[in-house]
Amino acid sequence: MQYPFCVYTIVNSTPVDYKDGQSNLEEVQFQIDCYTQSYDTTQELANNIRNSLDRFVGTVNGVEVQTIKYMSSDSQVYNPTLNVYWMSIDFMARMKR
């Protein structure tokens, strides 16, 4: 396995309700997990991801992202058996489909 690497997971997706019918807006909660073999690299990678995504607005693959909001992050965890550091970062995105 090659380090560093990140994995993303969509935690949930909730439509934003409208009075007049089906919503074309969704709030999507997602998590990015970073894995490295160095404490400093994990911190740097997590900070770069947060700085790149927090308050992002734009269109990605035809999907209009109205905003992405940083929600939280877990403390860094070290697994001595694998010699791996891990950190999880949570975001909420509001998207128009």
C-alpha positions as CSV (number, residue, x, y, z in Angstrom):
1,M,0.0,0.0,0.0
2,Q,1.3,3.5,-0.9
3,Y,0.9,6.4,1.6
4,P,-0.4,9.0,1.9
5,F,-3.9,8.3,0.7
6,C,-7.5,9.5,1.4
7,V,-10.9,7.8,1.3
8,Y,-14.2,9.6,1.1
9,T,-17.5,8.3,2.3
10,I,-21.0,9.8,1.8
11,V,-22.6,9.6,5.2
12,N,-26.1,10.7,4.2
13,S,-28.0,12.7,1.7
14,T,-31.1,14.7,2.6
15,P,-33.4,16.6,0.2
16,V,-34.2,20.2,1.1
17,D,-38.0,20.4,1.2
18,Y,-40.1,22.6,-1.0
19,K,-43.8,23.5,-0.6
20,D,-44.4,23.3,-4.3
21,G,-43.1,19.8,-5.1
22,Q,-39.9,17.8,-5.5
23,S,-36.7,19.4,-4.3
24,N,-33.7,19.8,-6.6
25,L,-31.5,20.7,-3.6
26,E,-29.7,18.2,-1.4
27,E,-27.6,18.4,1.7
28,V,-24.9,15.8,1.6
29,Q,-22.8,14.9,4.6
30,F,-19.5,13.4,3.7
31,Q,-16.3,12.3,5.5
32,I,-12.7,12.2,4.3
33,D,-10.3,9.9,6.0
34,C,-6.5,10.6,5.6
35,Y,-3.9,7.9,6.1
36,T,-0.2,8.6,6.3
37,Q,3.0,7.3,8.0
38,S,3.9,10.6,9.7
39,Y,2.1,12.8,12.2
40,D,3.2,16.0,10.4
41,T,2.1,14.7,7.0
42,T,-1.3,13.8,8.4
43,Q,-1.8,17.3,9.8
44,E,-0.6,18.9,6.6
45,L,-2.8,16.8,4.4
46,A,-5.9,17.3,6.6
47,N,-5.3,21.1,6.6
48,N,-4.9,21.2,2.8
49,I,-8.2,19.3,2.4
50,R,-10.0,21.6,4.8
51,N,-8.6,24.7,3.2
52,S,-9.5,23.4,-0.3
53,L,-13.1,22.4,0.5
54,D,-14.4,24.7,3.3
55,R,-16.7,27.3,1.7
56,F,-16.1,25.9,-1.8
57,V,-18.6,27.1,-4.4
58,G,-18.6,25.9,-8.0
59,T,-19.7,23.3,-10.5
60,V,-18.1,19.8,-10.4
61,N,-18.9,17.2,-13.1
62,G,-22.1,19.1,-13.9
63,V,-23.3,19.4,-10.3
64,E,-23.8,22.9,-8.9
65,V,-22.2,23.0,-5.4
66,Q,-23.8,25.9,-3.6
67,T,-21.4,25.6,-0.6
68,I,-19.3,23.1,1.3
69,K,-19.0,23.6,5.1
70,Y,-16.3,22.1,7.3
71,M,-18.1,20.4,10.3
72,S,-15.5,18.7,12.4
73,S,-12.5,16.5,12.6
74,D,-11.4,13.7,14.8
75,S,-8.1,13.7,16.7
76,Q,-5.3,11.9,15.0
77,V,-5.1,8.2,15.7
78,Y,-1.9,6.1,15.5
79,N,-1.9,2.4,14.8
80,P,1.5,1.1,15.9
81,T,1.0,-2.3,14.3
82,L,0.6,-0.8,10.8
83,N,2.7,2.3,11.5
84,V,-0.2,4.4,10.2
85,Y,-1.6,7.8,11.3
86,W,-5.3,8.4,10.6
87,M,-7.5,11.5,10.7
88,S,-11.2,11.9,9.8
89,I,-12.7,15.2,8.5
90,D,-16.4,15.9,8.2
91,F,-18.1,18.2,5.7
92,M,-21.7,19.2,4.7
93,A,-22.3,20.2,1.1
94,R,-25.4,21.8,-0.3
95,M,-25.9,20.8,-4.0
96,K,-28.3,21.5,-6.7
97,R,-29.1,18.5,-9.0
